[in-house]
Amino acid sequence: MSGGAQHRAGAWLKCPQCLNDRFYVMEAGGGHTYFQVDAAGRLFTTRHPRKELSGLDTSDIHCTACGWRGALKKLVP
């Protein structure tokens, strides 16, 4: 997947609580993977353009701006 520069503003899915468009998941080794999600549900990394995001567990994602956490399918347009 590629970086977010290709998308126009407003094209990202958002947090249902605060409408932020950046998220992360906790990695097994204790790190974090940061990403945005387009309207089709595709993930785009926000920090490491070459990082592979396929296979990422999106059942428990975290908003970077507020305390919300939940499944990818809970994000809003």
C-alpha positions as CSV (number, residue, x, y, z in Angstrom):
1,M,0.0,0.0,0.0
2,S,1.1,3.5,-0.5
3,G,1.2,6.8,1.4
4,G,-1.7,9.1,1.7
5,A,-0.5,11.9,-0.5
6,Q,-2.5,10.5,-3.5
7,H,-5.9,11.1,-1.9
8,R,-7.8,14.3,-1.8
9,A,-8.8,15.8,1.5
10,G,-11.9,14.3,3.0
11,A,-11.5,10.9,1.2
12,W,-10.6,9.1,4.5
13,L,-12.8,7.2,6.8
14,K,-13.0,8.8,10.2
15,C,-13.2,8.0,13.9
16,P,-16.9,7.8,15.0
17,Q,-16.1,9.8,18.1
18,C,-13.9,12.7,17.1
19,L,-13.8,12.5,13.2
20,N,-10.0,12.2,13.2
21,D,-8.7,10.2,10.1
22,R,-5.5,8.6,11.5
23,F,-5.3,5.3,13.4
24,Y,-2.9,2.8,14.7
25,V,-2.7,-0.8,15.8
26,M,-0.5,-2.3,18.5
27,E,2.1,-4.7,17.1
28,A,3.1,-7.9,18.9
29,G,6.6,-6.5,19.6
30,G,5.2,-3.5,21.4
31,G,5.4,-1.0,18.5
32,H,2.6,0.7,16.6
33,T,1.6,0.8,12.9
34,Y,0.0,4.1,11.9
35,F,-2.4,4.3,8.9
36,Q,-5.4,6.0,7.3
37,V,-8.3,4.2,5.6
38,D,-9.9,5.2,2.3
39,A,-13.6,5.0,1.5
40,A,-13.0,1.5,0.0
41,G,-11.5,0.2,3.3
42,R,-7.9,0.1,2.0
43,L,-5.2,1.0,4.5
44,F,-2.4,3.5,3.7
45,T,0.5,3.9,6.0
46,T,1.2,7.4,7.4
47,R,4.8,6.9,8.6
48,H,6.6,4.3,6.5
49,P,5.6,4.3,2.8
50,R,7.0,0.9,2.0
51,K,5.5,-0.9,5.0
52,E,3.3,-3.8,4.0
53,L,-0.2,-3.5,5.6
54,S,-1.9,-6.6,4.2
55,G,-2.7,-9.0,6.9
56,L,-2.8,-6.3,9.6
57,D,-5.4,-7.2,12.3
58,T,-7.9,-4.3,12.1
59,S,-10.4,-5.8,14.6
60,D,-8.9,-3.5,17.3
61,I,-7.7,-0.2,16.0
62,H,-7.1,3.0,18.0
63,C,-7.7,6.6,17.1
64,T,-4.6,8.8,17.4
65,A,-6.6,11.8,18.6
66,C,-9.0,10.5,21.2
67,G,-9.7,7.4,23.4
68,W,-11.8,5.6,20.8
69,R,-10.9,2.0,19.8
70,G,-12.8,-0.5,17.9
71,A,-13.1,-2.4,14.6
72,L,-12.3,-0.9,11.2
73,K,-15.9,-1.5,10.1
74,K,-17.0,1.1,12.8
75,L,-15.3,4.0,11.0
76,V,-17.5,6.7,9.4
77,P,-17.3,8.5,6.1
